[in-house]
Amino acid sequence: LSRVPFAESAVFQGLPLPYFKKSHFALRKALREFMADPDIIDDAMECEETMNGPSKEIRKKMAAAGLTAMGLGPGEHLKLVPGGLLGGVVKPEEFDHFHEMIVQEERVRHFCPGWEDGLEGGNAISIPVILKYGNEWMKKEVLPGLIMGDTVSCLSITEAYAGSDVAAIRTTAKKDASGENYIVSGTKKWITAGQYSDWFVTAVRTGGQKAAGVSMMLVPKSDQVICSKIKTKYSSAAGTVFIAYEDAVVPKKCLFGQEGKGFQIIMSNFNHERWMICVVSMARARKCTEETFKWAMQRKIFGTKLVEQAVIREKLAQMFSSLETVTALQYEVTYSMCQKGSQSPLLGGRIALLKYTVTRSCHLIADNAVQILGGRGVTRTGMGRIVEAFHR
């Protein structure tokens, strides 16, 4: 692990905290080594350069090591990895949300966000719906393939006319004459990893207006599910797409629970999704801070190191302070998730506050980092690559 000040959270630089056991330290060490595999690094860098998706070989390699399963949090699904979690570094029955947090942090250290989201961005927010609300056939026939990287899923909710207002979705699902199938029609937009997906966890309207008419269903890939790639600001390697459901035939067994219960499913999924985004964002902020500190230590200006300038030391202190403050709140929320479960109604507000605090922290850290690196902070190659990517 890094010995650069604040490049790791305090507990991983020697200060004790009650949340962490030996298995947490062992997992981070094993993951740091695993993610340093040259094949993984080459695939990540190539994807960011070409904007193409992650290779199937790397997807399956990471899934076989348990990364897909661990990225979903604690649960019985962890036992679906035949070779164990990173070969047995941590046991499924002892795996908690702090282990999951470590997995999320380590998988983004290469700063290739399109590649990262193309690999797990879709799975991480869609598979939990199958785990919590899926029928037995979904868990037996669909889940193992997703866990082992043979197939991919995405969460298909957002529409051009219904972003945050989920209750306003227009995509419909109507029973056909036989009553055995739904006919799904409509569009979705900005769907992460949709380009690579075999399964689409989709919000549809089966009833009347507003939330009471929303349902959720698992839509298989077909010729009637047409995905068109969207070029996004950060990287097209994420496989973000516009989806057109053109009278897609979906068996009624693909419905999650009952008709009209989709809005509750969507809302219950948000806690874990938002927490995961917070964890990943702060991991990137910490890596950006590490790169900034290393640059300030070696760059010379006016005959002295950059770090010896008072204004630079103040900016670094702001970055360090922000990191440690937000991390403390993140740990508090994560511990509560371990005790109460990620869907506890007591956690919704705190996770929302964590998300707000994380965004403010990332804004400050990105701005200070670019100010310290100067021109290199807006250059996509060389020593400024990570800072530029974080700021963008």
N, C-alpha and C positions, 0 to 999 in steps of 0.2 A: 504494500500500500504506500501511497505517497507520504513523504515526510515534509512536504511544503506546508507551511502554516495555513490552516483552515482548508486545505485541499480535501480533507476528510472531515466528517463530523467529529466532535470532541471524543466520543466514545471509541472511535477507531484510531485516535491518536493518543490514547493512554488514560483518559479520564473515565472513571466508572459511572455507569448508569444502570438502573435496576431492570431496564427493559430487555437487555441483551444477554444471551447465554452463549456457551461455547459454539453451539451449532450455527449461530448467526455469524460469528467471526470466521468459522470454517467455510460457510457458504460464500461469504464475500471473497475470501481468498481463492476458492475454487473457481468462482465465476470470473474473477479478474484474470486468472490464468486461461480459462476457457475462451473468453472473448478476445484474448491476445493471439488466438490461432490465425496464422497468416492467411488462410483461405477465407476466414470470416472477414478479416480486415480488407482484403482485396475485393471481395464481393461488395462490401459496404461502399468503398471508395469508388468502385466502378459504377455502381448504381447512381451515386450522387453526380457523377460526371456525365453519364449517358442518359440519365433520367429513366432508365429501364428498371424493371422490377427485380426483387431478390431472386436468386437462383433457387430452383426446386431442391437441389442438393443441400444447400445451406439451410433452407427451411426445414428439411427433414432431419438434418444433423442437429440443429438446435432443439427441435421438438423431441428427438430421441434422447437428448440430455435432460429433458424435462422442463425446458424454459417456457414452452407454451402452457403447460399444465401449471407451473408455479406462478405464472403471470396472472392466473385467475383467482389466486388466493387459496385458503385452506379448503379441504373437502375430500370426498371420496374419489374424485376424478384424478387425484395425484397418484392413486394406485394403478392407473391405466398405463403408466410408463413402465415397460417391462424391465428395463435396466436400472430402475431406481432414479432418484433425483440426483443428477450429476454423479451417478454411480454409487449413490448411497451416502453422500455427504450429510444429507438431512433426511430424516424419516417422515413419511406422509403424516403420521399421527402426531408429530411434534411441530409440524409446519404451521406458522402463524402469520399474521399480517406484517410483522417485522421482517420475516423471511421474504415475504412477497415484496415488501418495500425495497429490500436489497436487490432482488432480481430486477425490479424496474429501474433502479439506479444504475446497475452495472450494464444493462443492455443498451444504454444510450451514451456511453462514454466515448464512442467513436465520432459523435457529432455528425451523424449522417441521418438526419430526421426522416427523409423520404424512405430510405431503406428500412429504418426502424419501424415506421408506420406500415410500410408495405408488408413487413413480416408479421407484426403482432397488433398493429393498430386496430384492424377490423376484428380480429379474434377476441382481443381483450375486452371489448365492449359489447360483443354479441353473444359469445359463448355463455357468459353468466346467465343470460335469459334462458338458454337451454338447460343449464344446471338447475336453475331455481323453478322454472315453470314448464319445462319440457315434458312431453309424454314419455312413456317407457320406451316406445320404439325409437324416439329421437336419441335417447341416452344409449340405447343398444346399437343402433345402426349408423347414427350420424356422429355422435360424440367421439368415439375412438379414433375415427379418421381425422377429425379436427385436432385432437390432442397430439397425434403422431405426425402431423404435418402433411398427411396425404391429401387433405382438402382444406379449404379456407372459408371462413364466413365473415360477414360484415353486418353492421347495424344500419338498416335502411329506414330512416324516419324523416329526416329533413326534406322539405320541399321548397321550391322557389318562392311559394306564397305562404309557407308555414315553417318558419325557422324555430324560434323559441316558443312560438304559439303552437305547441304540438296538437292541441285540441282542434285546430283549424285545418288539419290535413284533408286533402281532396282525393287521394288515391282510394279507389273503391274495391271491395271484394263482394261479389254477389253470387249466390248459389246458382248452379246451372239447373237444367230441367230435371236431371236425375237426382239432384239433391246431394250428390256424393262429392262434388267438386265446387270450389270457388273459382270465379273468373276475376282475375285481378287486373285492373286498368288504372293507369295514372303515371306520374313521374316522381322521381326523387332526385335531389341534387346535393353535391358535395359529400358523397358517400365514400369514406376512406376505405381503401383496399377492395373496393367493388370490382376493379378490373381483374383481380385474381380470384374472386370468390366463386365458390360452388353452391353456397347457401346464403340466402338473404333473410335476415331476421327483420321482418317488414311490418311497419305500422299501416293499417288499412282502415277504411271506414266501412263497417258492416251494417250500421244502423243510421240513426238520425244525426242531427248536428251536435257540435261540441264534444266534450270528453266522453259522454255516455255512449257515443256511437263508434268509438275507436276500439279496434281489436288488434292483436298481434299474431302473426303467422310466420312459419318457416317456409320460404319460397325457394324451390330448387332452381338452379340455373337451367335455362332452356332457350330455344330460339325466340321465344316471346318475351324474354327478359334481356333487353338490349342495353349494353353499357357503353357510354361514350366518354373517353378520357377528358378530364378537365385539367388544364395547366394552372397550377397554383403557384403562389409566390415562393414557397420554400422548396418544393421538389415534386416533380411528377412521378418519381419512383414510388410514392405512397399509393399510387393506383386510384386516386380520387376520381370519381365518375359521376356522370349524369345517367340516371337509369330510367328507361321507358318500359313500363309493363304494358304490353300490347295484348290484352286479353289472355294473359298467362293462366293456364289451367293448374290449379293447386288442390290436391286432395284435401278433404275436410279434416283428415287426421293431422294436418299440418298446423291447425289452429292451436295457439297456446291458451289452455284453459277454456274459458267461455267467451262467447261474443260479448262485446261491450266492456271487457275488463282490461283492454289494452293500455289505457291511460295509466292505470295503477301500476302495471308492469313497467312501463316506461319510466315513471317517476321513481319507482323503487330501485331502478338500475342506476340512477344518477349519482347516488352517494358514492358508490365504489368507483364509478367512472371519473368523477371529479377529484376524488382523492388520488387516484392513479395519475391524473394529469398534473396535480400539484407535486407529487413525488418526482416525476420525470422532469418537470420544469426546474425544480430546485437542484436536482442532480446536475443538470446542464449549467445552471447558474454557478454552482460550486466549481465545476470544471473550468468555466470561463474565468472565474476569479483566480484559480490556480495559474492559468496561462498568463493572466494580467500581472500577477505578482512576479512570476519568473521573468517576464519581459522587463519589469521595472527594476529588477535586481541586476540585469545585465546591460541594459541600455545606458549609455553615458551621454550626458548633456552638460555643457558648460564646465567640463572637466570632472564631473562627479556622476555617480550613478543616479538614475532617475528617481529611485526610491528615497534618496536623501533629500529630495525637494519636499518642503513642508506641504505644499498643496497636493502632491501625489500621495503622501502618507495619509492625508486626511481622506482622500478618495478611497484608498485601500481600507482604511478604518471603517468607512461607511459601508463598504462591501462586506467586510468581515462581520460587522455588527448586524447587518440585515440578514445575512446567511444564518447566523446562530440564533437570532430571535425567531425567524420563521421555522427553523428546524425544531426548536423547542415546542412550538405549537403543533407542528406536524407529528412529532413523537407523542404528544398528548392525545391527539385525535387517533393515531394508530393504536395506542394502548386501549383507548375506549372501544375501538373496533374489535380488538381481541376479546374484550370483556362482554360487549353488548351485541356484537355483530355489526356488519357494515350497514345494514338497513334499519338500524335503530332510529326511531323518530327523534331521539335526543341528539343525534349526530348531524342531522340535516343542516341546521343553522351553523354549527361549528365548522363543518366542511365548507360551507359557502363563505364563511369568514376567512378560512384558510386559503381558499381560492383567491379571494380579493387581496389578501396580504401577500400571497405568492406573486401575483401579477405586479403589484407595486414594487416588490423587491427585485423582480427580474428587470423591470424598467430601469430602476436605479443602477443595478449592476451592469446592464448592457451599456447604458449611457456613460458611466464612469470608465468602463473598460475601453470603449472607443476613444474617449478623451485621452486616456493614458497611452494607448498604442498609436494614436494619430493615424497616419495614412495606412498603416498595416491593419488597423481595425476595420477598414472597409475594403480589404483585399482578400479575395476568396482562396488564395494560395499562400503557402509559406507559413510563417509564425503567426500570422493574424487570422488563419482560416477559422479557428474555433470561435474567436471573438466576433468575426464578421457574420458567421452563421447564427450565432446566438442573437446578435443585434437584429439580423434580418428576420 
